[in-house]
Amino acid sequence: MMKSDNEISKQWIRNIKKIDNKNHLAQGLIYSNDGSIKSLIVADNNVEAKVEGAPGDLYNVKISFKELTEDEKKILKEYIENNPLTYSRLLNNQMPSDLLNAKVKILPSKLDDFEVSCDCKRGLFCKHQAAVFHRLSNLIEKDSSLILSLRGLNLNHLFNSHDYKIKNIKDVLNNDSKPRLSDSKNINHLVKLNYSLSDYPSFYPSNSVNFNEVLCDTLASMSKCIYQIFNSKISNEFQELITLGNTIRDSNHYTAKTQNEIRFAFEEKWCNPQRWSEMKIILDGNYEISNIMTGNKDNNFFMSNLKYPLFAFLAEINQIDISFYCDEIRFLHELYLFTAQLINSIELIPEFFQLENDEYHIRWIPSFDKEIHDCLEHFYRRCPKNLLTFNDSNLSKQNQVKALISLIFEGFSEYYVNKAIPRNLAGYKNEKYFRLFFIKSQDFTRYSCSGKQAEIDSWISPLFLNQKDYKLILTACQDNLEFNLKLKIKYDDKDYDFKDIINFKRQDIIKSISIIQNIFNKTGVSYQLLKDKAMTLSQYSYFIENVVPVLRECGIEFHSPDEFNNADDARLVLDINQKTPNASLSFDNLVDFDWKIAIGDETFSIDDFESLTYNYRGLVVIKDKYMVLDEDILYRLENDIANIPQNRNKSDLIRYLLSDKSANIEMDEKLEELMDNLLKVSDVTPPESLNGTLRKYQETGFSWMVQNMQLGFGSILADDMGLGKTIQVLALIVCLKENHKLDESKVLIVVPTSILTNWEMEIAKFAPALKVKTYHGMNRRYPKDDFDILLTSYSMIRNDLEEFGLTDWFLIVIDEAQNIKNPKIKQTKAVKSINAKHHIALSGTPIENHLGEYWSIFDFTNKGYLNTLQHFKNRFLKPIENEHDDFALYDFKKITSPFIMRRLKTDEHIVKELPDKAVSDVYCNLSVKQAGMYDETLNQMMGEVEKSKGIKRKGLVLKLINSLKQICNHPSQFLKTYDAKANESGKMEVLINLIGNIIESDEKVLVFTQYVRMGEIMQELLEEKFSEEVMFLHGGVSRKKRDEMIDKFQNGDVKIFILSLKAGGIGLNLTAASNVIHYDLWWNPAVENQATDRAYRLGQTENVMVYRFITRGTLEERINQILAEKRELVDMAISNEESFITEMTNEELRDIVNLRNKDNFD
């Protein structure tokens, strides 16, 4: 209650006391308080009341107040016109005390000012009349402008203003106007409510209750309550107010533990929502949900109050996997989560409107905060069509979302009031106005409530100030070191002095002045708006610090004096030093950096700035000049300073600059250019001596690695398998050689033993100009300087680490980088200990699947970039993998994206470049055991061949070929043993490595072999390795079983399908596979192609990768060369398959089957 209002009511009683010669006022006070006044009607300047004396005796009291004369009204009108603040307070049901000091006496002070009568006939002034005067005093205390009405002065008539209009339900549900938004992050919305609204609204019946405080306390209590709901499990908590379908049974049934049990219990309770094809909500003219349509006539809900069940349904579905339910349910679930956040952060405001049944309703809608409305835009775009309809009318998506948020809140509010309201607030839940705000609509048609609706709408209108078609502007003016505030209005794009607005007859504008004065009073500022009294510098500093942020949050602009410099451009600046100042900047060239604060043309160290603002009072003094440092700017700067890296090292700096935290900082042009280069890939022309043409995406990968190298960073190339990581790296190395980077320094490539041969073949194919040495095998020798590339295995690094310290390495490349995923093992430490200027890691597995592995890989490519392992676990690994923190994942991708490149075969721009079927030859080495068996078998059987002739010789040749092929596959196949081990076969190790990558990429694979026994070995070893089902189709499988296997592979979870070449070669459709592996090659390429076409045929929607395994140094390699050289053999059907080899001479045969490169086997 305003102090002046209280004084006015007291003055009213003092004046009446002067004419009370028998002290009836004391007795009248008792009658006024004990309910003796049975009715009281105020009509213009007339008051009629019924007062009970003795029980049953009613006395009619009439009071007619003398109207002011026309001259007196004219004087008051002129006074009010010249005092807009007085007019504003009058419109807000307040009587400014200055109006009592005007030339016209408003308060009655003598008998001539009114006529009074009472049925009791007990004299000029009786106790019944005294009771009525006391009741009028109470009414004046609530609405002191009532005095003007009693003296015949109507403000609307006085200024020819239009009557006040309250919105109706159609207005609020068809409002598609774009809201004006605020962006003050350091003002709690509850503070805005408290400052914007008066404490003792005129509509509220009690003079002693601070209804604004009750409102704010309730919202704060609701904020705490929503989390209890949010985290509750399915239960019978909502049973008593819900009667949907079958009644809820035994509550013990809902103490479910597993997710499936919880879901089944939920579905039983809520009439099987998994069967709903839709969820449409019908809103009626009284803002009630009249129906919820589910697409299932047995599950449509017709109830009088469906807001609470809607909230309860959404509260419980929060514990369920929502993927089982329709689009509308999934959308409502997201909207429920957002509404819960709004309730928790108290970011909802009340909107008042009239219903079709003439009652009035308050709904709670999101506040006009920019961050909130950015989120709302997301919901507007995704809202299902006609999710919510109004009677038979469709609503815009914007109005649907706002209405649904309010309905969810109302359902929650009903829960809160019935089950969770604390004791200190429980006493209000049956009170009319509390119920209006938090429970249900109210009727104001009774005379005792007449006009209350306008008072309620007026009371909450300050919350919508920034949505008006005008803007309040406060400007500070300085005279020496004293300050005055001028109020202007921006209306129709023009600025007006406030006194001119009175001529517009816009009461809503005039009323808004008191909002400002109300904020002044609540923030402890004694300044009277529109008065001449000035503020001192100290008072003004307090005003800037404490009042201006609240004004701006409430939609009121504030401008500092022209003489003051605004610190709007205050910013955090990154100051850098480089080794060679005039050279292009790279992170290698960056020596040191420091952080400073810049305000205008002045810069300060952070320590100096914090000293400058230590006793911050809205103003800072810089070189004898006052500067306004807005609290929002100070908050932003403090936040920016808090986010800068604590350690002054390059890794922390880069991470910071890549994160969103650096959005506000100012940096050197060279550094800005450097960061821009880091975030975009500039084309680099591939080297001329590369023996191959890069696809467009491969050119991008090559350019990206070159660019990172120039900037001083390592790279992780994590393209999907089959996209050609090897050729991209070889293009880079060829480029280095052409630019003489390898004249003194060399390249070290570290790969798993199983793919050493493949790298040798790829280098020979695509980069024949590069000199390559392989350091591997039992007879290995560390080469001298006559090489560009040294190719080796992880085991060699682990065992012969000292050898690699002999060479100056320009670049180290590691393939299958997951081999160093464990930072604690000897192999990882050995690889990381080798000094090199640049580092590149290749990996084909998705980073999201193995986040923990990438710290170690990053520590190899960009040492220290992701900080320590423990820091990485706390900052990223645990939040992302354990808590599913999307923000942490976003930050991780943001700071690592320039150094990781991963493209998938399914990416739209990649698919266009890939052939429908890509064939790769995969070269494998023999294990030591295989090499020994191969050589021994060859020498033994070749001797027999050389001694034989004719049919017998042909038979021995075929037996030799078959034996050698089996040895290349796996020693157990040849020996017919049943204790096969993966490491006994080089080809098997390559198979396991390749299939591991395929499974990691969530793809399926077909593996073809000519031999049933080899298929059994593969099935056994692959199931043991990957702990999942591996199917094997061969000639001995029944038709029924075969069909089951095909269906399981095509439509089930099985990813690996082994097929014998003859059983799986024709008549099958296996398009679920996007990978085909030929474990052992067929002599007839046409048969091999038929097998490949099981996956690559009509119905295949993805590119198919085909891998042909070839054992290097054996007959498999030589036969493949012969078939490649003689294309006519590839294109024709060779009916006798292997028979052509039996026609060779002994010398030709030995040339094909002899074991070459024996030193490579270990």
SULDA-V59825 format. One line per field, one symbol per residue. ss: DSSP state (H for helix, E for strand, L for the rest). phi: phi as a letter, one per 40 degrees, with the letter a starting at -180 (. if undefined). A space follows every 10 residues. Layout:
ss->???
phi->???
//
This chain:
ss->LLHHHHHHHH HHHHHHHLLL LLLHHHHHHH HHHLLLEEEE EEELLEEEEE EELLLLLEEE EEEEELLLLH HHHHHHHHHH HLLHHHHHHH HLLLLLHHHH LLLLLLLLLL HHHEEEEELL LLLLLLHHHH HHHHHHHHHH HHLLLHHHHH LLLLHHHHLL LLLLLLLEHH HHHLLLLLLL LELLLLLLHH HHHHHHLLLL LLLLLLLLLL HHHHHHHHHH HHHHHHHHHH LLLLLLLLHH HLLLLLLLLL HHHHLLLLHH HHHHHHHHHL LLHHHLLLLE EEELLLLLEE EEELLLHHHL ELLLLLHHHH HHHHHHHLLL LHHHLLHHHH HHHHHHHHHH HHHHHLLEEE EEEELLLLLE EEEEEELLEH HHHHHHHHHH HHLLLLLEEE LLEELLHHHH HHHHHHHHHH HHHHHHHHHH LLHHHHLLLL LHHHHHHHLL LELLLLHHHL LHHHHHHHHH HHHHHHHLLE EEEEEEEEEL LEEEEEEEEE ELLEEEEHHH HHHHLLHHHH HLHHHHHHHH HHLLLLLLLL LLLLEEHHHH HHHHHHLHHH HHHLLLEEEL LLLLEELLLL EEEEEEEELL LLLLLLLLLE EEEEEEEEEL LEEEEHHHHH HHLLLLLLEE EELLEEEELL HHHHHHHHHH HHHLLLLLLH HHHHHHHHLH HHLLLEELHH HHHHHHHHHL LLLLLLLLLL LLLLLHHHHH HHHHHHHHHH HLLLEEELLL LLLLHHHHHH HHHHHHHHLL LLLLLEEEEE ELHHHHHHHH HHHHHHLLLL LEEEELLLLL LLLLLLLLEE EEEHHHHHHL HHHHLLLLEE EEEELLHHHH LLLLLHHHHH HHHLLEEEEE EELLLLHHHH HHHHHHHHHH HLLLLLLLHH HHHHHHHHHH HHLLLHHHHH HHHHHHHHHE ELLLLLLHHH HLLLLLEEEE EEEELLLHHH HHHHHHHHHH HHHHHHHLLH HHHHHHHHHH HHHHHHHHHL HHHHHLLLLL LHHHLHHHHH HHHHHHHHHH LLLLEEEEEL LHHHHHHHHH HHHHHHLLLE EEELLLLLHH HHHHHHHHHH HLLLLEEEEE HHHHLLLLLL LLLLEEEELL LLLLHHHHHH HHLLLLLLLL LLLEEEEEEE ELLLHHHHHH HHHHHLHHHH HLLLLLLLHH HHLLLHHHHH HHHLLLLHHH LL
phi->.ccccccccc cdccccccbc cbfccccccc ccccgcccaa bbbfcbbbab bcccdgcbbc bbbbcccccc cccccccccc ccbdcccccc ccgbbccccc ccccccccba cccabbaacc fbhcabcccd cccccccccc ccaccddccc cgbbccccbf ccccbccbcc cccbcbcccc bbaccbbccc ccdcccbccb cccccccccc cccccccccc ccdccccccd bcccacdccc bbbbfccccd cccbccbccc cccccccccb ffcccccaab bbbccbfbcc abcbgbdcbc bbacabccdc ccdccccccb ccccbcdccc cccccccccc cccccfbbbc bbaccccgcb bbbbbdcccc ccccccdccd cccdcfcbbb fbbcbccccc cccccccccc ccccdcccbb ccdcbccccb cdcccdcbba cbcbccccbd gccccccccc ddcbdcbccb bcbbbcbbbf bbbbbbbbbc afgbcbcccc cdccfbcccc ccdccccccd cccgccccdg bcccccdccc cccccbbddc dcccgbcbbc cccccccccc acbcbbbbdb dccccbcccc caaabbbbbg ccbbcccccc ccbdbdbgbb bbfgbcbcbd cccccccccc ccccccccbc ccccdccccc ccdccbbddc cccccccccb bccbcccccc cibccdcccc cccccccdcc cgbcbbcbdd dgcgcccccc cccccccccg cbcbcbbbbb bcdcbdcccd ccccccbccc cbbbbagcbc bcccccabbb babccccccb dcdcccbccc abbbbfcccb cccccdcccc cccccacbbb bbabcccccb cccccccccc cbdgccgccc cccccbdcdc ccbfcccccc cccccbdcbb bbbbcccdcc dcccccbbbb cbcbcccdcc cccccccccc cccccccbbg cccccccccc ccccccccca dccccfcbbc bcccbccccc dccccdcccd cfbbabbbac bccccccddc cccccbfacb cbbbcccccc cccccccccc bbccbbbcbc dccbcbgbbb cccbbbbccb cccbdccccc cdccccadhc bbcbbbbbcb ccgbcccccc cccccbcccc cbccccfccc cccccccccc cccccbfccc ca
//
